[in-house]
Amino acid sequence: MKLAPIALFAYNRPAHLARTLEALARNELAAESELFIFSDGPKSSADRDTVQSVRNLAANFEGFKSVRLIDRPENLGLARSIISGVTQLSNEFGRVIVVEDDLVTSPFFLRYLNEALVLYKDDLEVISVHGYLYPTNVTLPITFFIKGADCWGWATWKRGWDLFNADGSKLLAELESRNLTQEFDFDGKHPYTQMLRDQIAGRNNSWAIRWYASAFLQNKLTLYPGRSLIRNIGLDSSGVHCDSTDAFESELAAQPVVLEKLALEECKPARQAFAEFFKSTHPKDAPAGGWGIGERLKKINQLFRAQPKGKKAADRIFFDGDYRDWAVAAQNSKGYDAGVILEKTCAALLQVKNGQARYERDSVLYDQIQHSFPVLAGLLRAALAHGGRLCVVDYGGALGSSYFQCRDFLKPLQHLEWLVVEQPAHVARGKEKFESDQLRFYSTLEDGKSTHQPGVLLLSSVLQYLPRPYEVLQELLKHRISQVIVDRTAFLVGDRERLTVQHVPDSIYPASYPAWFLNESKFRATLESAGYELVADFPCIVDDYSPEGGKGYYKGFIFELREGLK
């Protein structure tokens, strides 16, 4: 039997990788197998030492026919790393076994996958073989088929991987046009469709949701074992794409899997068992995007996706009420502990500053930076007008979240100054923990202008949280800063405004406070009357946080002061 090469993908967890390698080496076919370890490059200097430890371990590990280390000079991220690595090996060898650095294998894992690759190599209905089995507490057949594909210890042929479609938008469009989203979601038991939408919107970077969708749409089958040959040791908050849970803990098979050729059809009892497992784990343990496939998104990240309308669930942001003035809205709010919020935001942003996380918003950490490219375009436009120099006033910019979001993109600029104007407590903490040659903190715009010449006024998700947003906007515009960039600002469909109360999940921070949905026409007129003309407007990627009983939307704008007024 010709053995398939093993692709092992690793990043910065040498202890996990050691356990994965040791278990894999105990497989009876390990000594005859070629192992390719794809080591992703560090995201920042903070990861350099652990990445190097991973590479040292990989380069010196024995127990296989051969071990080849492919060390990426740059950070590709999990999705790009896996897609490119699987493509490389499947093209070269015609088949490939895929493992990540947090998977411990049964000693019978390699034999099962290799034998299955041979047994079903000519059956085009079969796209892959999977080694992990969900702990369903249901006795399932020795092997069985499920429609689609999965991602924890698997194998495929070149002919199978050739069907992978990286374009999430096309996959979603086909699912919707063929009315397949309910089936895709295991009869509504698991939000895979939402995971795909999140991938399209940039809220996750999952390769596996696209692998599952690619296989599902072409009615392809994946072979599963009746006992798990994989145990995931990475659901311990140690990885970029995972959090801590034991909901997916499986006992490793103590006996080999005996393969017999099956009829090429989905096992209905197994599919039902999967669906019931997803249903049982979703409300208690899994984040809204789930861990069942793809990059296991952090629970806190998923809190920013709205749940079905009409449900005031404890794990979502929602808006209610239609109040006549700010005082009444405040009376109907719990308020918030500003100190707690400041500390949570500071702790999260320090991880971004130190390279331990990519992006922070409202104290929530994200695995990928959610760039607003229209905002970046506006900043670069302003820099171009000032000879490659950019000075930004970030009004209400907290501890500099937007600066850390944009800084890597703005590195080519000749000179960058980012001035955050905030409340005194934020200014004090900002000066203590985050201030640098580029990032400065001030209590008033006047203080910042005394030593700087700002060319951009940035208002990012701030106006709707002010008691008198238009008055504040008018005062800011009197400073005649050349360009005004507005991002993630809430408006109400129609010709009126609405004052609501925003409720925030306790998992983020316990709070509820007044929040406006503004009138876009009135907002535009305020800027135009101050001498600004619209350069561009753009929709913002913000989940559907509409007020109950109404329709809201989030939008951004770039305005520029008319010639002669600058």
C-alpha positions, 0 to 999 in steps of 0.5 A: 500500500502506497502511503499518503504524505502527512501534512502537519500545520503548526504555529506557536505551541511547542508543547501541544506540537510535542504531544501531537508528534509523539502520538503520531509517531506511535502509529504503526505506519509512522515509520513508513510515512513522510511527514511535512510540517508547515510552520507558520511565521510569527505575527509579531516579535512576541511570537518569535521565540515560540515559533522558533521553539516549534521549528527546533522541535520539528527539525529534530523529531524522529520516528517517521520515514522522513521529516521535512520542515517548511518554515514560512517566512511570513505569517499566512494565518491558519486558512492560507497555510492549510489551503496552500499546504494541502494544495501543494501535497495533493498536487505532488502526491495525489493524496494527503493526510491533514493534521493540526498541532492540537490533535492527538491521534490513536495508534490506528489513525494512519492505517484507517486513513490510508486504507480508506484512501485506497478503498474509495480512491475510485469512488467519486462520490467520496470526497474525504475521510475523517478521523474525529467522531463527535461524542454523540453517546449513540452507538454508530456503525463501524464506519459511515458516510455523512454529506459534506466534509470535516476538519479534525484529522482528515485525508483526501485525494487530489480529485477531492481537494480540486473541488474546494472553492475558496470563494465564500460568497459564491458558496453562500449564493448557491446554498441560498438559491437552492434553498439548502441552508436548513439542511446545511445547518443540520436541520437548523441545529448548528449555524454553519450558514452564519459561519459562512456569512461571517467568513465572507464579512471577515469576522472569521477566516475559516477555510473549513467552513468553505471546505464543508460547503464545497463538498456539501453543494456537490453532494459529496460524502465523507467517511467517519469512524464509529469510534474517534481516532482523534482527541483535540487537546487545543480547546484550552484557550491556548490557540488563536482559534479556540477557547476552553471547553470539554464538550468535544472530548472523545475517547480514542479508539482502542482497536483498529477500524475494520473497513468494509466497502459501504453503499455510497449514501449518507447514514441517516441515524448518524446524521441525526446523532450529529444534529442532536449533539450540536443542539445539546452543546450549542446553548451551553458550551459552544459559541454561536459559530460553533467548534464543530468545523473550521477555526474554533472561534473564541466565544467572546468574538461570537457575542457580536453576532445578533440572535433572532429578533424578538429574543432578548437573550443574555448573549447578544447586544440589543436595543429597545425603547423609543424615549423622548429625551436622554434623561428618560432613557438614562432612567431606564438604563442600568448604566455601567461601571466605567472603571470596569469597562476601562480595565477590561478595555485596557487589558484587551488592548495591551494584548494587541499592543504586545502582539498577543492578539490581532484586534480589539473592539469594545474590550473584545479580542478578535483573531483577525483585524476587521479593517474598514478599507473606506476609512483607510482610503480616507486616511491615505487620501488625507496623507497624500494631500499633506505630502505623506504626513498624517495627523488624526484626531480620534474623538472618543477613541478610547485607548487607541483601538482604531490606531492599533487597527490601522497602524500596520496599514499606515506604516509606509507614511512619512510621518504619523500622529494619532491624537485620542481625545477622551475622558480624563480617566482614559487619558490618564490610562492611555498616557500610562500604558499606550502613549508613544511618539505616534499615539497621544492622549488629550482631554480636549481637542484644543489641547491636541491642537496646541501642539499638533496640526490635525488634518483628519477628524475621525468619529468612529462609533461615537456620535450615537452615544452622546446626549447631544450629538449634533451640538458636539458635531457642530463644535468639532466642525468649528475647528475646520479640520480639512477632512472628517471621517465618520465610521460605524454610525447608527441611523434609522430608516425613514425621516425620524430619529430614535433614542433607545437603550442599548443592552450589552451582554454580561460576558462583555461587560454588564451595562445598558445605556442610551443610544441614538439612531440618528437621521441621516439627512439631518446629519449630512446637513450639519456637515454641509452647513459647516462648509463640508462636502461629501467625498464618499459614503459607505455601508459598515460591516456591523451586525443587524443591531436594529431597534426592536420594532424599527429598522436601523443601519450603520454607515460611514462617510468621508467629508472634506472642507470646501476650498476657500474654507481651509 
